[in-house]
Amino acid sequence: MHIDAKQIDNNSVIEGDICIIGAGAAGISMALEWANTPYRVILLEGGGFDYEAAMQDLYKGKETGQRYYPLESARLHYFGGTTGHWAGFCSVFEPIDFEKRDWVPHSGWPIKRGDLDQYYVRAGKNLDLGPYEYNYEYWRETDPSMVSLPFDQSVLYNKIWQFSPPTRFGTKYKDTIVNAPNIYLYTYANVTDITANEHASKIEQVTVKNLAGKQHTVKARVFVLACCAIQNARVLLASNKQAPKGLGNDNDNVGRYFMAHLEIKSAEVWFPGPDPLKLYSIDYGKTKWRAELGVTAKTQEQYKILNGTASFTPLEAAEHQPAFIDIWKSADPKERAKAFGKYDVSDKKGPKKSGYTAYQLFTRIEQAPNPNSRITLDTETDALGMRRAMLHWELTPLEKRSIRTIYELFGQQMGIAEKGRVRLMEYLRDENDTSWPEFTGGGWHHMGTTRMGTDPKTSVVDANCKVHGISNLFVAGSACYVTAAAPNPTLTLVALTLRLSDHLKHAAGLIS
């Protein structure tokens, strides 16, 4: 059932068994798990079903530190959330991504990769992916023409990606959600406050507001915060009536450890003659899977570097494309899409069959968890009276050293095989230079801010995504990530959400 919160009586009281706050990839995935069950599910979406400038303005914020994109353009504020503009890149985290790495401060999840395998299978179905197979050998058998570059597979490997169509959750799942008899979807229901009991050990209700001037109260047995990493932290920090520092923030961890993948032009590779690199190429809208250059766990440990991948773009096209951070600088997502289209490097006729002699190497690498990279609240408020978010994005020398090392290793491997030569971009050549070039950018992959862990002193939620010290408040999505790994976060955040849903159904004892 769909209810427009602007149209119901002011100060209405809405009640259910479980309240899911946010209707993006995480919130919708959670709601789908509860469709047609005996439980009354309240799904709150701040916007409507389409883009509206006034709603998008509620995501406006300030940025300091390392240059970043306008906050209001990096997430979409309507049903379906940011799946409305994602590109569909999907791959799994590797086992090392969950481990405590002595060279990566603040690393180590309280769960293992194996804990997510069954949920990756289910998440892949939500995202319209192929079989749960992410190793090169499997896919090579389906297409023997997908030939690997000749590198030592103990040093580098082919990191496999699958591509969602991409699935637009707001389109694909709208009817299922609206027609489910036990799901009550409220649009224009922005959560501006979470009210706990006197000791802040249990949530009693949340307050929702909209631009029509209406305010409502939602009561439930269990609350799941399923907004993005920035908004999850913002809501918790703003909910400070019973907890002066914000809910879940007794140890000043809410908002900290904000992570975004670094996505940056890094090097060039030159071959003696044209090479199609079919295994590593992409034809948008047609490619179902491909590989990127990955770094093995053994290599990461040996060289004490972060996990990252490299993709290949024909140099003749890539050298004319500005950095993403210069293309995607408009606060209006629609204007940003137009700008990206202007500099689209994909060949509308598809990649050349003969290939290219030179390719640009583009890095996607995890950001090391950094407590100084964080979300706080501004003094400025939005149209609903809620304090706006402030992002301070801060990198460390480990990211840059890791990028340089990856391409030095790739260059060595190409030299050994007499296959080609790698040329580092100037900003990577001096190993003592820790500065970042102006074109440094990040993916719109917001992670961290309510990180998972066993110790409340260093984390916000436990291994089951429950906020420490609060019996019925949970967080879904990439805000719970401890480390970022190399892949885009959507597949893993959906898997983690499905795991949380199973926990609520079978283990938490809060809904029986």
Secondary structure, 3 states (H helix, E strand, C coil): CEEECCCCCCCCEEECCEEEECCCHHHHHHHHHHCCCCCCEEEECCCCCCCCHHHHHHHCCEEEECCCCCHHHHCCCCCCHHHHCCCCEECCCCHHHHCCCCCCCCCCCCCCHHHCHHHHHHHHHHCCCCCCCCCHHHHHHHCCCCCCCCCCCCCEEEEEEEECCCCCHHHHCHHHHHHCCCEEEEECCEEEEEEECCCCCCEEEEEEECCCCCEEEEECCEEEECCCHHHHHHHHHHCCCCCCCCCCCCCCCCCECCECCEEEEEEEEEEEEEECCHHHCCCCCCCCEEEEEEECHHHHHHHCCCCEEEEEEEHHHHCCCCCHHHHCCCCCHHHHHHHHHHCCCCCCCCCCCCCEEEEEEEEEECCCCCCCCEEEEEEEECCCCCEEEEEEECCCHHHHHHHHHHHHHHHHHHHHCCCCEEEECHHHCCCCCCCCCCCCCECCCCECCCCECCCCCCCCECCCCEECCCCCEEECCHHHCCCCCCCCCHHHHHHHHHHHHHHHHHCCCCCC
